[in-house]
Each structure stands twice: as C-alpha cells, then as structure tokens.
C-alpha cells in the first residue's frame, strides 16, 4: 500500500516538475527603449496592427534593433501559412511569451510532498492503532 502511494506521489511530482507557465505580455515600448526583450529560448506569439498573428518557436527568431526576424507561422482569419521574414516592432500590437514561474512550481511540488507526508503519517497511525488494538 505504501509503495503504491509513494509511486503515485512520485508520478504527480514529476508531472508538476515540468513547470507552471503563464503568458507574459512584452510591451513594444519596452523593446524600443531597451528595457526588455523576448527570451529567444522560449516561443513567441505576435499580433500586428492588421490582425495577423505570428507564432515563432524557440530559437527561430531574433530581435535586431527594432525588427524581429524569423521563421514561423502566420495566421489571418483562421488560415495558417508559413512565414519567413521580418516584422517591425512599430507594426506590432501585442507580444506574448510563455514564462516559467519557478516560485509557483516549487510551491506546488512542496505542497504535493506535504500532502504525501501527511497521508503517510495518517496511514502509519492507522496501522499502529490496529497493532495495539487487535479485535
């Protein structure tokens, strides 16, 4: 019984170790002013002023000065097509990128471990009460 519980806790912990991600918006003013820039190790989603949506996978784009160059996909009115070119930052409406939240991930893993420890403690107490109080 304890082995099954340990395996279950291990599987859930490993699934949650992948991480908690949230979509972060990067302001184009911050890019223009050099305050922030997209992380090339993560995929990026761009919406331009003419409602075209672009998706670039990690390492398939780069930001040089005020232009994003890359290979990805563009989508307008639900129709996707390959894209290989450049987008001016001035033409961009929204820039989104998934960012890992290590604090939330750590808290989630510690919470799962705490639940496992409490469950194991309750199981041990139940087994001990059966040993000392035989029917």
N, C-alpha and C positions, 0 to 999 in steps of 0.2 A: 504494500500500500504506500509506504513511504517512498519507494523507488518511483512509483507512478507519479506521485506528487512532485518529486524532485525533477523528473523528466518534463512534466507539464510546466513547471516554473522556468526551467531552462529554455524550453521552446518559446514561451511567451517573452522571456527576457531577450532572447536572440532576435525575435521578430521586432521588438521595440528598439533594439540596438541600432537598427537601420537609421533611425533618427526622426525627429519631428521637424518638418519643413513648413515654412509659411511663405506666402508670396509677398515680396517686398517691392514697393514702388520706388524707382530711382527717378528723381526729378531731373529734367533735362537742363534746368538752370544750374544744378549742382555739377553736372557733367561739363557744361560750358565754362563754369567758374573753377573747375578742377577740384571741387570739394569731394566728389565721389565718382566712381565709375563702376561699370558692371564687372563682376568677377568672371574671367574667361574660363574658369574651371566649372562653371555652372551654366545650364542652358538659359536662354533669354527669350522673352516674349515682347514684341514691339508692336504698338498700334500707331499708325501715322494719321495725319490730319484728314487724309482722303479715305479713311476707314479700312485700309488694308492692314491685315495682321501678319506679322512675320514671326517665325519661330526658328531660332538658331540653336543647335545642340552645342554642348560644351566643346571648346577649342575650335569651333567652326566660324568664329567671328573675331574681329579685333576692332578696337576703338583707336583711331588715329586722329588727333586734333578734334575736329567737330563732326567726324563722319564715322559711321560704323560700316565696316566691310565684312562680307561673309557669304557663306553658302548655307542655305536652309530652305524653308518653305514659306510661301506667301499664300494668303487666303483672302479672297474677297467674295462676299455673297455666298459663302459656303463652298466655293470652288478653290481647291488647293492646287498649287503648281510649284515646281522647283524654282528657287531663287538663287542667283549668283550675282552679286553686285554690291552697291553701296547705298546707304541711307544717310542723309544729312540729319544731324541732331535737331536743326531748326524745323525740320519737317515732321518730327516725332511728337506724338500726343502723349503716349504712355509707354514707359519702360518698366517691365516687371521681371523679377528674377526670384527663383526659389532659394531661400536662405535656410541653412540648418540652424536650429535653435538648440545648442548643446545644453543649456540650463534646463529646458523642458525635458529633453531626452534623459538627462541624468536624474532628474526628479522622478520621471516615470519609472525608470529602472529601479531606483531606490524604493519607490512605493511598492512595486511588484515584489521586490525582495522582502520588504517589511511584512506584506500580506503573507508571503510564504513562511516567514519565520513565525508569525502568529499562528498560522494554520498548523505548522509542525508542532508548536508548543501545545496547542489545544489537543492535537492528536496524541501527543506523549502523555498529557494529563489524563486523557480518557483511557489510554492503555494502562496507566498506573492505577487508576481507580478500579479498573477491572481486576488487576492483580491482587490488590489489597482487600477487595470486597467480593470474594467469589460467591456465587449464588448456589 
